[in-house]
Amino acid sequence: MARYPDLKTRLAVAPFLGLLFRHVGEPAPLIELLRNPDYYADLAVCMVSIWALWEYNRWIIERLDQRYSWLTAPFERLLQQAFLGIGVTLLLVTLISFVYNEFIMAAQRADVFSVTVVFVTDVPVAFLMFTGLHLLYALLRVQQEYETKLQNLKQERAPLIPEPKPEVPTRNIMAQQGKSQVPVPLTEVAYFYKAKELTFLRTFHGKDYLVDETLEHFENTLPPDVFFRLNRQVLAQMSAVRRFSSDGTGRLLISLEPAFKEEVFVSRRRTPEFNAWMREYAL
């Protein structure tokens, strides 16, 4: 159900509309009306009637909001609202004016009131007032429906937006260069590889360093969204994978940057896992 936060507006505007309704078509001067007790009764009836009819129309609008959308079924909505809202309102205005003037105020209005006034003044004025009211509520509802539609579209598109490529953690790998220990930032490591039972790392600048830890150690400690164990010989960072293609047997041939001296394959068993890793974390 649509929610219209208009309580304060109704409290302020309904009495004003009741005052306006009473004075439209009134030829007597205001000072004369203020001296007549019947004027205050008329004013009270007009204000209460306008308030009650506003509440009725608002209730109809909220019921129709649940059944018909202005965006998808505008014709059906217009017909229902015109009949149940404005049509019934004009019928009630006619009935209230007739009963009030012909029966309740019959003694005071016998020589003055004419039922023609109801159709010449009261009904047209009520039609203009409540048509404008329905127009305002319709504009508010269309705005609500557009905002809801946009939110739904954003929610539907959200899963399609790829996750940003993970950043390499800021840390150093202690490596050996000759007899010296060299801290190599992990962001500069393209891949780790095994050669003659020793473990090395290669930076994106093509420099090789010996490290004490094994490939299994780095595979278990480095973030899996950044590094992937391609095979028994190479553990590579995603940014080092330049391209890959199937060799026709189910394995993937990987091209690394900087280039590795031997061909690097991902086994057929791990190919689905590698493809999922690339799809999930690549931009």
URDAQUI-V606545 format. One line per field, one symbol per residue. phi: phi as a letter, one per 40 degrees, with the letter a starting at -180 (. if undefined). psi: psi as a letter, one per 30 degrees, with the letter a starting at -180 (. if undefined). Layout:
phi = ???
psi = ???
//
This chain:
phi = .cbbcbcccccccdccccccccccgccccccccccccccccdccccccccccccccccccccccdcbbcccbbcccccccccccccccccccccccccccccbcbdccbdcbcbccddccbccccccccccccccccccccccccccccccccccccdccccccccccdcabbcbbbgcbcbcbdcccccababafgbbbbbcccgcbbcbcccccccccbccccbbbccacbbbbcdccccaaaccgbhcbcbbbbccccbcbbbcdccddccccccccbcc
psi = kkkjigeeeeeeeeeeeeeeeefkgjfkleeeeffjefeeeeeeeeeeeeeeeeeeeeeeeeefffekkfefieeeeeeeeeeedeeeeeeeeeeeeeeeefeegeefgefekkfeeefeeeeeeeeeefeeeeeeeeeeeeeeeeeeeeeeeeeefeffjkkkkkkkkjlkkjlkjbglkkkjkfffjelklkkhglklkklfggkkkklelleeeeefflkffekkjeaffkjkkeffjelllkgfgflkkkkljlkkflkkkkleegeeeeeeeeeefk.
//
